[in-house]
Amino acid sequence: MQDFLNSTPDDEIDLRELFMALWAYKLFIVATCALGIMFGGYKFLTTSKQFSSTAIFRLEQESTNGILGAGDIGKATLSALTGGTSKQLLLNDMFTGRIFIQNLDDKLNFQKDTFFNTYNPNEIDPIWKSYIDNAIGWQKPSIDTQEAVWQSIVESYAKNIKLDQTEDGAFRITVTHTNAKRSANIANEIMNEIITKEKDKKNTDRDQQLSFLSKTLAKAQGDLEVSQSNLKEFALKNSALPIEIFAQESMKLDVLREKLSRTSKLHEAVGALSLVMQSNKTDQSDYLELRQKFPIVDQVEFRRILGQNEIISSWSWPETNSVDAVFDTLSERKNRLKFQINASKVNAERSGMALETYAKLEREAEVSKAAYTVLIEQVKAQSLISNYLSDKTEIYEYASAPINPSAPNRSKIVALWGSIGLFFGTVLALILANWRDTYYSKKSLLIGARAHLTVRAKSLKPLRNKSLDDINTILMKKPRTVLRDMAVEIHKSDVAQVVVTSSHSKLTSNDAARALASYMHTDTLKIAVINFSSRGKKLNINDEKLSIGSFVVTESLGHVSILEINSSSAAMELLSQKDFRKNTHSLKSTFDLVFLCADNNDAPSLLNALEGQKMFHITLAKTKKTKATNLEHMRSLLPIQGLIYD
């Protein structure tokens, strides 16, 4: 855990160590979670309950009754484009409007309902706010009480009353209130108000449509009469057959134009013939050239007007006088035809204008007649429909007083506060874990000790607080692998002193040293065990014991001796004496191996006194108890060769 808490930003987070730290405080986390759940239950019991009532109904669909005006077409198009939601949008606007809410107040009395009317005219500002207002010289403006009341009602109405639409197109009103019966009553009244307003609106629309049709029909009838009168006057002033007259004039004009065209061709050919004859070119080649330019020369009509033989193969040049006379005649005829064409064109244009006027009057008469026919049929149909007031409104569910509250949600509140308790418990557990700075997993403990040999203390627990005889008996029945491994390491180090320290372990250093001494002693190996812990028993100076230097033997078995300081003061006081090292070194003449023991806070003092000497260091540690700083301090004073942990 200490590696996690003291890690740098580049270090990876040890999730296992984090989990072990939280697991160490599992009861604390469970307690905070339980407190959160209890508080959530208390909040649920003390919070005012809210009840929701629902009313479901369907309104009659919009119908134009066969009439589609510009506005109706726009509504129909909007409904098609939005999937038929225009009705819902219009209803929502009416439902949330202040006018609708004020009309409901006559029946539901929102102003006296404290759930909706949250405005309190006697509300007093907090002291801190009043102090700040006085300090800055702020004058609270006057408030229109009635307006403030209605604003609070509208705000509460929008928050607690909802109108939506089901998948089948029905409308659903949901009302939330602290009084169950009141919520059902409000829902039903709102539903009835909406249905009534829709019925009144349809009746008004129907009456307006009928009135509009009647006025339009009267106007159409007047237009029909006027158009028929205009058509009659035109027939009296002009003619009833303008189409025939126009056709006759047009045909006459076409005939005259055809004659003019034929006369012009003859006139040109005769003029060319006159020029040829005046130039005295009357041989056969001249005739052929003239015929090529004017093919009409070979036609019977041309020869007939010149008095020539009508046979094409026979050609004789006419007299010059005859040609000139024919040319003059054709010229006069051409001018006369042009005059007749101009006169005929004027007559055709006049008859065309008359035909256009007649067609316009006739079209207006037909349109007026058609409009009048359609409108009169529509008025008849609308009059019949107005006598039948259809009502397709359906009420699927009346709002009833709910049995159970809809808010607050007990499960959500308990889950929320339970989660808050879990969160704060986890955070506090991490803070406590960081503050305690202990090892929470075997891995972190082994990394912190950096010992060459690590063994479990579980097999040594039966040897706690046992005498040497009892320890020897237990080991004779069942040897401990832990002691064998430690003995091997001690012999390999070839030291005369072994320091056994304990840092908040259940197994004390004295217990571990006695067990090791009992296991390692032989006929040739004399071992002594000295306990320097403050919690060790003080020696009774009145007892007669075997004295060895500054120590006395309090217990022995074979070649194992348990030594204590020959003084009434605590054993730790010997560390402060100048001849402490001399006294411990003097034991080498009597014992081959000396175990020096100290627990908890006494362990660093003993290690500090022995710093710089060659010895084997064994430490007993326990996860969740041993502090990282203590173990690091002991390791800095004397490296740890063996670790016994639990």
C-alpha positions in Angstrom: 0.0 0.0 0.0 2.9 2.3 0.8 4.2 1.9 -2.8 0.8 3.0 -4.1 0.5 5.9 -1.7 4.0 7.2 -2.3 4.1 6.4 -6.0 5.2 9.0 -8.6 3.0 10.0 -11.5 5.0 7.6 -13.8 4.3 4.6 -11.5 1.6 2.2 -12.2 -1.3 1.9 -9.7 -1.2 -1.5 -7.9 -4.9 -2.4 -8.1 -4.4 -5.4 -5.9 -2.8 -3.3 -3.2 -5.6 -0.8 -3.5 -8.2 -3.5 -3.2 -6.4 -5.0 -0.1 -6.4 -1.6 1.5 -10.1 -1.3 1.0 -10.7 -4.9 2.1 -8.9 -4.1 5.4 -11.5 -1.4 6.1 -14.5 -3.5 4.7 -16.4 -3.2 8.0 -15.9 0.6 8.1 -17.1 0.8 4.4 -20.1 -1.4 5.2 -20.9 0.8 8.2 -20.9 4.0 6.2 -22.9 2.3 3.5 -25.4 1.1 6.1 -25.6 4.7 7.6 -26.2 6.0 4.1 -29.0 3.5 3.6 -30.5 4.4 7.0 -30.4 8.1 6.2 -32.0 7.4 2.8 -34.8 5.5 4.5 -35.2 8.4 7.0 -35.4 10.9 4.1 -38.0 8.8 2.4 -40.1 8.6 5.6 -39.8 12.3 6.3 -40.1 13.7 2.8 -43.6 14.7 1.7 -45.1 12.1 -0.7 -46.3 13.0 -4.1 -49.1 11.1 -6.0 -49.6 11.0 -9.8 -52.9 10.5 -11.4 -53.5 9.9 -15.1 -56.5 10.4 -17.4 -56.5 9.1 -21.0 -58.9 10.3 -23.8 -59.1 10.7 -27.5 -60.4 13.8 -29.3 -62.4 13.8 -32.6 -60.0 14.2 -35.6 -60.0 17.5 -37.5 -62.5 17.5 -40.4 -63.3 20.1 -43.0 -66.7 18.7 -43.8 -66.0 18.8 -47.5 -64.7 22.4 -47.5 -61.0 23.1 -48.1 -60.0 26.7 -47.9 -56.4 28.0 -48.1 -55.9 27.7 -44.4 -57.3 24.2 -44.3 -55.0 23.1 -47.1 -52.1 24.5 -45.1 -53.2 22.6 -42.0 -53.6 19.4 -44.0 -50.1 19.8 -45.6 -48.6 20.5 -42.2 -50.3 17.5 -40.7 -49.0 15.3 -43.5 -45.4 16.5 -43.2 -45.2 16.2 -39.5 -47.0 12.9 -39.1 -50.2 14.4 -37.8 -48.7 16.2 -34.9 -50.1 19.7 -35.6 -53.2 18.8 -33.5 -51.0 17.9 -30.6 -48.9 21.0 -30.9 -51.9 23.2 -30.9 -53.4 21.4 -27.9 -50.1 21.7 -26.0 -50.1 25.5 -26.6 -53.6 25.8 -25.3 -52.9 23.4 -22.4 -49.9 25.4 -21.1 -51.4 28.8 -21.8 -52.0 31.1 -18.8 -55.6 31.9 -20.0 -56.4 28.2 -19.9 -55.0 27.9 -16.4 -56.9 31.0 -15.2 -60.1 29.5 -16.6 -59.4 26.4 -14.6 -58.9 28.4 -11.4 -62.7 29.0 -11.2 -63.2 25.2 -10.7 -59.9 24.1 -9.1 -59.0 27.2 -7.1 -55.2 27.1 -7.6 -54.7 30.3 -5.6 -55.6 28.5 -2.4 -53.7 25.4 -3.1 -50.3 25.7 -1.4 -48.8 23.1 -3.6 -49.3 25.2 -6.7 -49.3 28.7 -5.1 -45.8 28.7 -3.6 -45.6 32.5 -3.2 -45.3 33.6 0.4 -45.8 37.4 0.8 -44.5 37.2 4.4 -41.2 35.5 3.5 -38.2 37.1 5.3 -34.8 37.2 3.7 -32.0 35.4 5.6 -29.9 37.6 7.9 -26.8 37.4 5.8 -28.8 38.5 2.7 -30.4 41.4 4.7 -26.9 42.4 5.9 -25.5 42.5 2.4 -28.5 44.5 1.1 -28.1 47.0 3.9 -24.4 47.3 3.3 -24.7 48.0 -0.4 -27.8 50.2 0.1 -30.1 47.9 -2.0 -33.8 48.7 -1.8 -36.1 45.8 -2.4 -38.5 46.8 -5.2 -42.2 46.5 -4.7 -43.9 43.3 -6.1 -47.3 42.9 -7.6 -48.7 40.3 -5.3 -51.3 39.0 -7.7 -48.8 38.7 -10.5 -46.3 36.9 -8.3 -49.1 34.5 -7.2 -50.0 33.7 -10.8 -46.4 33.3 -11.9 -45.8 30.7 -9.1 -49.0 28.9 -10.1 -48.0 28.8 -13.8 -44.5 27.6 -12.9 -45.9 24.8 -10.6 -48.5 23.9 -13.2 -45.9 23.4 -15.9 -43.7 21.3 -13.5 -46.4 19.0 -12.1 -49.0 18.7 -14.9 -48.0 17.0 -18.2 -49.9 16.4 -21.4 -48.4 13.9 -23.9 -49.7 11.5 -26.6 -49.7 7.7 -26.6 -48.5 5.6 -29.4 -52.1 5.0 -30.6 -52.7 8.8 -30.8 -54.7 9.2 -27.5 -53.9 12.0 -25.1 -52.7 11.4 -21.6 -52.8 13.9 -18.7 -50.6 13.2 -15.7 -51.0 15.3 -12.5 -48.7 15.1 -9.5 -49.8 16.4 -6.2 -49.2 15.8 -2.5 -52.9 14.9 -2.1 -53.9 11.8 -4.0 -57.6 12.7 -4.4 -56.7 16.3 -5.4 -54.4 15.0 -8.2 -57.2 12.8 -9.6 -59.7 15.7 -9.4 -57.4 18.1 -11.2 -56.7 15.5 -14.0 -60.4 14.9 -14.6 -61.3 18.6 -14.6 -58.5 19.4 -17.1 -59.7 16.5 -19.3 -63.3 17.7 -19.2 -62.2 21.3 -19.9 -60.2 20.3 -22.9 -63.1 18.2 -24.3 -65.6 21.0 -23.7 -63.4 23.6 -25.4 -62.9 21.3 -28.4 -66.6 20.8 -28.7 -67.3 24.5 -28.5 -64.6 25.3 -31.0 -66.1 22.8 -33.5 -69.6 24.2 -33.1 -68.3 27.7 -33.6 -66.3 26.6 -36.7 -69.4 24.9 -38.1 -71.5 28.0 -37.7 -68.9 30.2 -39.2 -68.5 27.8 -42.2 -72.3 27.9 -42.7 -72.4 31.6 -42.5 -69.5 31.9 -44.9 -71.2 29.5 -47.4 -74.4 31.5 -47.3 -72.7 34.8 -48.0 -70.7 33.2 -50.8 -73.8 31.6 -52.3 -75.6 35.0 -52.4 -72.6 36.6 -54.1 -72.4 33.7 -56.6 -76.1 34.1 -57.4 -75.6 37.8 -58.0 -72.6 37.2 -60.3 -74.6 34.6 -62.3 -77.5 37.1 -62.9 -75.1 39.8 -63.9 -73.2 37.6 -66.4 -76.5 36.4 -68.0 -77.7 39.9 -68.3 -74.5 41.0 -70.0 -74.7 38.1 -72.4 -78.3 39.1 -73.3 -77.4 42.7 -73.9 -74.5 41.6 -76.2 -76.8 39.5 -78.3 -79.3 42.3 -78.7 -76.7 44.9 -79.7 -74.6 42.6 -81.9 -75.6 39.1 -82.9 -76.3 35.8 -81.3 -74.0 34.1 -83.9 -70.6 35.9 -83.5 -68.7 32.7 -84.3 -70.4 32.2 -87.7 -69.9 35.8 -88.7 -66.2 35.7 -87.8 -65.8 32.5 -89.8 -67.5 34.0 -92.8 -65.4 37.2 -92.8 -62.2 35.1 -92.4 -63.1 32.9 -95.4 -63.9 36.0 -97.5 -60.6 37.5 -96.5 -58.7 34.3 -97.5 -60.4 34.3 -100.9 -59.5 37.9 -101.6 -55.9 37.3 -100.6 -55.8 34.3 -102.9 -57.1 36.4 -105.8 -54.6 39.2 -105.0 -51.8 36.7 -105.1 -52.9 35.3 -108.5 -53.4 38.8 -110.0 -50.0 39.9 -108.8 -48.3 37.0 -110.5 -50.2 37.7 -113.8 -49.4 41.4 -113.5 -45.7 40.7 -113.1 -45.6 38.2 -116.0 -47.5 40.7 -118.3 -45.1 43.5 -117.2 -42.1 41.3 -118.1 -43.7 40.4 -121.5 -44.2 44.1 -122.2 -40.6 44.9 -121.6 -39.5 42.0 -123.8 -41.7 43.2 -126.7 -40.5 46.8 -126.2 -36.9 45.7 -126.6 -37.9 43.9 -130.0 -36.6 40.6 -128.7 -39.3 38.2 -130.0 -37.5 35.1 -131.0 -38.0 31.6 -129.5 -35.1 31.9 -127.1 -36.6 35.0 -125.5 -39.9 33.2 -125.0 -38.1 30.3 -123.4 -36.2 32.7 -121.0 -39.5 34.4 -120.2 -41.2 31.1 -119.5 -38.4 30.0 -117.2 -38.7 33.2 -115.1 -42.5 33.2 -115.1 -43.9 29.7 -115.4 -47.4 31.2 -115.4 -46.9 32.2 -119.0 -47.6 28.6 -120.1 -50.8 28.5 -118.1 -54.2 28.7 -119.8 -55.3 31.7 -117.7 -52.4 33.8 -118.9 -53.0 33.1 -122.6 -56.7 33.6 -122.2 -56.4 37.1 -120.9 -54.1 38.0 -123.8 -56.4 36.3 -126.4 -53.7 33.7 -127.3 -54.1 30.1 -128.4 -54.6 28.0 -125.3 -52.5 25.2 -126.7 -49.2 25.2 -124.8 -47.0 24.1 -127.8 -48.4 27.0 -129.9 -47.0 30.4 -129.0 -47.3 33.6 -130.9 -46.3 37.0 -129.7 -49.4 39.3 -129.0 -49.8 42.8 -130.0 -48.1 45.5 -128.0 -51.4 47.4 -127.6 -53.1 44.3 -126.3 -50.3 43.7 -123.8 -50.5 47.3 -122.5 -54.2 47.2 -122.2 -54.1 43.9 -120.2 -51.3 45.3 -118.0 -53.4 48.4 -117.2 -56.5 46.1 -116.5 -54.5 43.9 -114.1 -53.1 47.0 -112.4 -56.6 48.3 -111.7 -57.8 44.8 -110.7 -54.8 44.5 -108.2 -55.6 47.9 -106.6 -59.3 47.0 -106.3 -58.4 43.7 -104.6 -56.1 45.4 -102.1 -58.9 47.8 -101.2 -61.4 44.9 -100.8 -58.8 43.1 -98.6 -58.4 46.1 -96.3 -62.1 46.5 -96.0 -62.6 42.7 -95.3 -59.7 42.8 -92.7 -61.5 45.6 -90.8 -64.7 43.6 -90.8 -62.8 40.4 -89.7 -61.2 42.3 -86.8 -64.5 43.8 -85.8 -66.1 40.4 -85.8 -63.1 38.9 -83.9 -63.4 41.5 -81.1 -67.1 40.8 -80.9 -66.4 37.0 -80.7 -63.8 37.6 -77.9 -66.3 39.7 -75.9 -69.0 37.1 -76.5 -66.6 34.3 -75.4 -65.7 36.2 -72.2 -69.3 36.9 -71.3 -70.2 33.3 -72.0 -67.2 32.0 -69.9 -68.2 34.3 -67.0 -71.7 33.0 -67.2 -70.5 29.4 -67.2 -68.2 30.0 -64.2 -70.9 31.8 -62.3 -73.3 29.0 -63.0 -70.8 26.3 -61.9 -69.9 28.2 -58.7 -73.5 28.7 -57.9 -74.3 25.0 -58.5 -71.4 23.8 -56.3 -72.2 26.3 -53.5 -75.9 25.6 -53.4 -75.1 21.9 -53.1 -72.5 22.6 -50.4 -75.0 24.8 -48.5 -77.5 22.0 -48.6 -75.0 19.4 -47.3 -73.7 21.8 -44.7 -77.2 22.5 -43.5 -77.8 18.8 -43.1 -74.5 18.3 -41.3 -75.1 21.2 -38.9 -78.2 19.4 -37.6 -76.1 16.4 -36.6 -73.5 17.1 -34.0 -71.1 14.2 -34.2 -69.1 13.4 -31.0 -66.3 10.9 -31.5 -64.5 11.9 -28.3 -63.7 8.9 -26.2 -62.5 8.7 -22.6 -60.5 5.6 -22.0 -59.5 6.2 -18.4 -60.7 8.6 -15.7 -58.0 9.6 -13.2 -58.4 7.9 -9.8 -56.7 8.6 -6.5 -53.4 6.5 -6.5 -52.7 4.2 -3.6 -48.9 4.4 -3.6 -46.9 7.6 -4.0 -45.1 8.2 -7.3 -42.4 10.3 -5.6 -40.1 10.1 -3.9 -38.9 6.7 -5.2 -37.9 4.7 -2.1 -35.6 2.4 -4.0 -33.8 5.2 -5.8 -33.4 7.3 -2.6 -32.1 4.3 -0.6 -29.8 3.3 -3.5 -28.6 6.9 -3.9 -27.7 7.4 -0.2 -26.3 3.9 -0.1 -24.0 4.8 -3.0 -23.1 8.0 -1.3 -22.2 6.1 1.9 -20.2 3.6 -0.1 -18.4 6.4 -1.8 -17.5 8.4 1.3 -16.6 5.1 3.1 -14.2 4.2 0.3 -12.7 7.7 0.3 -12.3 7.7 4.1 -10.9 4.2 4.0 -8.2 5.3 1.5 -7.4 8.4 3.6 -7.1 6.2 6.7 -5.0 3.7 4.8 -2.7 6.5 3.7 -2.5 7.9 7.2 -1.8 4.6 8.9 0.9 3.7 6.3 0.8 0.0 6.9 1.2 -3.0 4.6 -2.1 -4.4 3.4 -0.8 -7.3 1.3 1.9 -10.0 1.5 3.5 -8.7 -1.7 4.0 -5.2 -0.4 5.3 -6.5 2.9 7.9 -8.7 1.3 9.0 -5.8 -1.0 9.3 -3.5 2.0 11.3 -6.0 4.1 13.7 -7.1 1.3 14.6 -10.1 3.3 16.6 -13.1 1.8 14.4 -15.6 3.6 10.6 -15.1 4.1 8.4 -17.6 6.0 4.9 -17.7 7.4 4.3 -17.4 11.1 1.3 -19.6 11.2 3.1 -22.8 12.2 4.8 -20.9 15.2 1.6 -19.6 16.8 1.1 -22.8 18.9 4.5 -21.9 20.6 3.3 -18.6 21.9 3.8 -18.0 25.7 5.1 -21.5 26.2 7.9 -22.6 28.5 11.0 -24.2 27.1 9.8 -27.6 28.2 6.5 -27.2 26.4 8.2 -25.8 23.3 10.6 -28.7 23.3 7.8 -31.2 23.7 5.8 -29.7 20.8 8.8 -29.6 18.5 9.6 -33.2 19.3 6.1 -34.2 18.2 6.1 -32.0 15.0 9.2 -30.2 13.9 8.6 -26.8 12.2 10.0 -26.2 8.7 10.1 -22.5 9.4 12.6 -23.0 12.2 14.8 -25.3 10.1 15.0 -22.7 7.3 15.9 -20.0 9.7 18.5 -22.1 11.5 20.1 -22.9 8.1 20.4 -19.2 7.3 21.8 -18.3 10.7 24.5 -21.0 10.5 25.3 -19.8 7.0 25.8 -16.2 8.2 28.3 -17.4 10.8 27.3 -14.9 13.5 27.4 -15.0 17.2 24.4 -12.8 17.8 20.9 -12.8 16.3 18.6 -9.8 16.7 14.9 -10.7 16.6 12.5 -7.8 16.3 8.7 -7.6 16.1 6.6 -4.9 14.6 3.0 -5.3 15.9 3.0 -9.0 15.1 0.8 -11.4 17.1 3.9 -13.6 17.6 6.4 -11.7 19.9 10.1 -11.6 19.2 10.7 -13.5 22.5 8.4 -16.3 21.4 10.2 -16.6 18.0 13.7 -16.5 19.7 12.7 -19.2 22.3 11.4 -21.4 19.6 14.5 -21.0 17.5 16.8 -21.5 20.5 14.9 -24.7 21.4 15.2 -26.0 17.9 18.9 -25.1 17.3 20.5 -26.1 20.7 22.8 -29.1 20.7 25.3 -30.5 23.1 28.0 -28.4 21.5 25.9 -25.2 20.9 25.0 -23.1 23.9 22.3 -20.5 23.2 21.1 -17.6 25.3 17.9 -15.5 24.8 17.6 -12.0 26.1 14.3 -10.1 25.9 14.7 -6.3 25.9 11.1 -5.4 25.4 9.5 -3.0 27.9 6.5 -5.3 28.2 8.7 -8.1 29.4 8.5 -9.2 33.1 10.8 -7.5 35.5 13.1 -9.7 37.6 12.4 -10.0 41.3 15.8 -9.2 42.9 14.9 -11.2 46.0 15.0 -14.4 44.0 18.3 -16.3 43.8 19.3 -16.9 40.2 22.5 -17.9 38.4 24.3 -14.7 37.5 26.2 -14.3 34.2 27.8 -10.8 34.0 24.9 -8.2 34.1 22.4 -11.0 33.4 20.8 -13.8 35.4 19.3 -17.1 34.1 15.6 -17.1 34.7 14.9 -20.3 32.8 17.0 -23.0 31.2 16.6 -26.3 29.4 19.6 -28.2 28.3 22.0 -25.7 26.6 19.3 -23.0 26.2 19.2 -20.2 28.8 16.7 -17.4 29.1 18.5 -14.3 30.5 17.2 -11.1 32.1 19.0 -8.0 33.3 20.2 -8.3 36.9 18.4 -5.2 38.0 15.0 -3.9 39.1 14.9 -1.5 36.2 13.5 -2.4 32.7 15.7 -4.3 30.3 15.7 -1.4 27.8 17.5 0.8 30.3 20.6 -1.4 29.8 20.9 0.1 26.3 21.6 3.5 27.7 24.5 2.2 29.8 28.0 2.8 28.5 29.1 -0.8 29.0 26.1 -2.3 27.1 28.2 -3.6 24.2 30.8 -4.9 26.7 28.1 -6.8 28.7 26.7 -8.4 25.5 30.1 -9.3 24.2 31.0 -10.9 27.5 28.3 -13.5 26.9 30.3 -14.9 24.0 32.6 -16.6 26.5 29.7 -18.5 27.9 27.3 -18.9 24.9 27.9 -19.7 21.3 24.8 -17.9 20.0 22.9 -15.1 21.7 19.3 -14.0 20.7 18.5 -10.4 21.4 14.8 -9.6 21.3 12.7 -6.4 21.2 9.1 -5.6 20.1 7.4 -2.7 18.5 8.8 0.7 19.6 11.7 -1.0 21.5 13.0 -2.7 18.4 14.5 0.5 16.7 16.2 1.4 20.0 17.8 -2.1 20.2 18.9 -2.0 16.6 20.3 1.5 17.0 22.4 0.3 20.0 23.7 -2.7 17.9 24.3 -0.7 14.7 27.6 -1.5 13.0 27.9 -5.0 14.5 27.9 -8.2 12.6 24.7 -10.1 13.4 21.7 -11.8 11.8 18.5 -9.8 11.8 15.1 -11.5 12.0 11.9 -9.4 11.9 8.3 -10.5 12.7 5.7 -8.4 10.8 2.0 -8.6 10.2 0.0 -7.2 7.3 -2.5 -4.4 8.3 -0.4 -3.8 11.5 3.2 -3.2 10.5 3.9 0.4 9.5 6.0 1.0 6.4 8.0 3.7 8.1 8.9 1.5 11.1 10.0 -1.4 8.9 12.0 0.9 6.7 13.7 2.5 9.7 14.7 -0.9 11.2 16.0 -2.0 7.8 18.1 1.1 7.5 19.6 0.4 11.0 20.3 -3.3 10.3 19.4 -5.1 7.1 16.8 -7.8 7.4 18.0 -11.3 6.6 14.9 -13.2 7.7 11.2 -12.2 7.7 8.5 -14.1 9.6 5.1 -12.7 8.7 1.4 -13.3 9.2 
